[in-house]
């Protein structure tokens, strides 16, 4: 738990500067407004910059802290960073412009246009991208014309020559062109922003209708729409009194970053869940492919063993027998050569038998799993512990599963005989949706500081490669218990 918490803090820490800077700017603006000798100018709509600045900068920091990979999340992070910092600069720049501090003319110029970076991005592009950072489809790209409107309006407020609109006592230090041109451009920019906002509302309706009824998207769009409706109501209601109007505006605007933040976090979690589900599907596909390969390999081993056992083996045995019969008929030194050839053929026959048994134990073909296990453990208990084997009735098993069960039992029994000093080893093979293997002994048990050896890893690998699992744990009341589950057949 502490590691997870530490990782979360480490991810958040570099981005805490974003809401911290926004809060600092807002605090400076509030201080300038409340202490202005000409009177407090932070009234009405000026207050809405506070929740916009702190709320959206916090949402942006939350997104950036996750190091977002999806393009949609990165778009939202950039958008909310601009909104948060743009709104945060409104109050301090306006207050600085009203002060006698050096640089007030520059602050007045910044105050004249920086407000366009607050609410305008939410209208011209924010509605289109909500809640996942994507347009309804690629064909909607013309709807982003609101961005051009915002750029035009910002340029108009920043470059119109002559007295500044918000601070007529200052002249624009970077004014370009004619005032009439920029006034027209500003009007066009405002219209484009409103058109982008209208298209954004339409896109929300489209996304709502396309979203599955049982999903979260409809709820997120509904919550955001409710918050937006509160903002509209707060904007169009006549002023009852200044305090009531201000409180209503603050509540309405605060709801925007809250609903947006909740939706973005929710979508991020859904994206991660989708990635995890996709990873699970890929792992499942890989596991199925691996089981298929293992079964194909085992089938090929069965065929190869049959060819060696029924074809090459008898042929070599016949050659050896012929050489033995030929040996007495040859006189002189050549008889030794024939005898050596016969011995070499016999060694080749033994090697073929060894290879056949390695490919697939012969007893499995001749006696089945129960008989093969009973026969295989017999030599181990002649001078060792008593071994009991119980095998329930099993359905037809895939060759790879049958071999895996046999090898796992024999490895577990051999470990108990060699290393556990056990007096009794019990083997139980049953069926519970798949082959169950249980091997227990009453030996010394597992050491607490044990390191899994080749045998245990080999058993685990055999179970895993056919799509099963294996565990080894302390037995009750003593000894070691090995449990394995193997699918009865390949489920491809």
Secondary structure, DSSP 8 states (H G I E B T S, - for coil): -HHHHHHHHHHHHTTHHHHHHHHHHHHHHHHHHHT-TT-----GGGGHHHHHHHHHHHHHHHHHHTT--SHHHHHHHHHHHHHHHHHHHHHHHHHHHTSSSTTHHHHHHHHHHHGGGTSHHIIIIIHHHTTTT--SSGGGGGGGHHHHHHHHHHHHHHH--SB-SS-TTSB-TT--S-HHHHHHHHHHHHHHHHHHHHHHHHHHHHHHHHS-TTSSHHHHHHHHHHHHHHHHHHHHS--S-HHHHHHHHHHHHHHHHHHHHHHHHHHHHHHHHHHHHHHHHHHHHHHHHHHHHHHHHHHHHHHHHHHIIIIIHHHHHHHHHHHHHHHTT--TTHHHHHHHHHHHHHHHHHHHHHHHHHHS-HHHHHHHHHHHHHHHHHGGGSSS-EEEEEE-------HHHHHHHHHHHHHHHHHHHHHS--SEEEEEEEESSEEEEEEEE-SS---TT----HHHHHHHHHHHHTT-EEEEEE-SSSSEEEEEEEESS---
